Amino acid sequence: MLKREDLYGMPYYKKAAYLGSVSPNTRFRIALKEDKLEAAVWKEPYCYDKTPEEEIERKEFPAQEEGFHEITDWINQKAKEMAKL
């Protein structure tokens, strides 16, 4: 399960994307896209760059503290859904 404290602060996202995984089969990527945070999730085994675009689900969130909490909830929900597949 992903927690807010597992994610970096906003200065990190101004320079790079954050990639990680939760549960045994869900990977995620968080990146700053213009003035929003974009989160992406997909099922293993491939990395972000090698996963077909149609297998990646994305959602945008506010680029502020509230957005990080929403991202963790969304990624955790998606991980639960993917675990059932």
C-alpha positions in Angstrom: 0.0 0.0 0.0 1.3 3.4 -1.0 1.4 6.2 1.6 1.8 9.9 1.2 5.1 9.8 3.0 6.4 7.4 0.3 6.3 10.2 -2.2 8.7 13.1 -2.6 7.9 16.8 -2.2 7.0 19.0 -5.2 10.6 20.2 -5.9 11.5 16.6 -6.9 8.7 16.5 -9.5 9.9 19.8 -11.1 13.1 17.9 -12.1 12.1 14.3 -12.6 9.3 11.7 -12.7 8.9 9.2 -9.9 8.4 5.5 -10.7 7.5 2.8 -8.3 5.3 -0.3 -7.6 2.7 -1.4 -5.2 1.2 -4.8 -4.5 2.8 -7.6 -6.3 1.7 -6.5 -9.8 1.1 -2.8 -10.2 3.5 -0.1 -11.3 3.1 3.6 -11.3 4.6 6.8 -12.5 4.0 10.4 -11.1 5.2 13.4 -13.1 4.6 17.1 -13.2 2.8 18.0 -16.5 2.4 21.7 -16.9 0.7 22.8 -13.7 -0.8 19.4 -12.7 0.5 16.1 -11.4 -0.1 13.2 -13.7 -0.3 9.7 -12.3 -0.1 6.6 -14.4 -0.7 3.0 -13.5 -0.2 -0.2 -15.4 0.1 -3.9 -14.7 3.6 -5.5 -14.6 5.9 -6.9 -15.9 7.0 -4.1 -18.2 8.5 -0.8 -17.4 6.8 2.5 -18.3 8.7 3.0 -21.6 8.0 -0.6 -22.8 4.3 -0.9 -21.8 1.9 -0.4 -24.6 0.1 3.0 -24.3 -3.4 1.3 -24.3 -2.4 -0.6 -21.1 -1.5 2.5 -19.1 -4.3 4.4 -17.2 -3.6 8.1 -16.4 -5.2 10.7 -14.3 -4.4 14.3 -13.4 -4.4 15.8 -10.0 -3.7 19.3 -8.5 0.0 20.1 -8.1 -0.3 20.7 -4.4 -0.3 18.7 -1.1 -4.0 17.7 -1.6 -3.0 16.2 -5.0 -0.5 13.9 -3.4 -3.1 12.5 -1.1 -5.5 12.0 -4.0 -2.8 10.3 -6.0 -2.0 7.8 -3.2 -5.7 6.9 -2.8 -6.1 6.5 -6.6 -3.0 4.4 -7.0 -4.0 2.2 -4.1 -7.5 1.7 -5.6 -6.1 0.8 -9.0 -3.7 -1.7 -7.4 -6.7 -3.4 -5.7 -8.5 -3.6 -9.0 -5.5 -4.9 -10.8 -4.9 -7.6 -8.1 -8.3 -9.0 -9.0 -7.4 -9.4 -12.7 
